């Protein structure tokens, strides 16, 4: 169970980094393109934040069950 907990923690941090990068890139691209045809970048950022939050919820749920 320890190995699973470590992997969940690592994957959660990886998705946090990916979500932060995606959000930053979405803002930069929108500024460079004068806010035209940028919806897909924000959609990608929202998707990565969603995956991060689901991972975080799963980790917290698993830690509550193991107590």
N, C-alpha and C positions, 0 to 999 in steps of 0.2 A: 504494500500500500504506500510505502514511502516513495518508491520510484514513481508511482502515478501522481502523487502529490507534487513531486519535484517537476515532472513534465508539465503539469497544469500550471504551476507557477511560472515556469520558463515561457510557455506558450502565451500566457497572459501578458507577460512583459514584452514579448516580441510583437504581439498585436497592439500593445500600447504605443510602441515605437512606430509601427507601420501606420497607425491611425494619426499620430502626430505629424509624420512626414506627409501623409496624404492630405491632411488639412492645410498644412503649410504650403504645399504645392498648389492646392486648389486656390488659395488666396493669391499666391504669386501669379499664377496663370490668369486668373480673373483680372488682376491689375494690368498685366501685360496685354491682354486681349480686349481691353475696354469693356469688360462684362458682357461680351457677346459669345454665344454658343459655348457656355461653360458649365451647363447643367450636369454633364456627365462627371466632371471633376468633383463637384459637391456630392453627387450621388455616391461616388466611390468613397469619399471621405466619410459619409454617413454610414455606408456599409461596413467599413473597417471599424468605426466606433461601435457599431452594433455587435460585431463579432467579439470585440474586446469586452463589452459589457456582458455578453452571454457567457464568455469564459470566466469572467470575474464572479458572476452569479453561480456558476457551476462549482467553482473553487470554494466559495463560501458555503454552499449547500453541502458539499462533500465534507468540509471541515466540521459542520454541525452534526452530521451523521456519525462521524468517527469519535465524537466526544463521549 
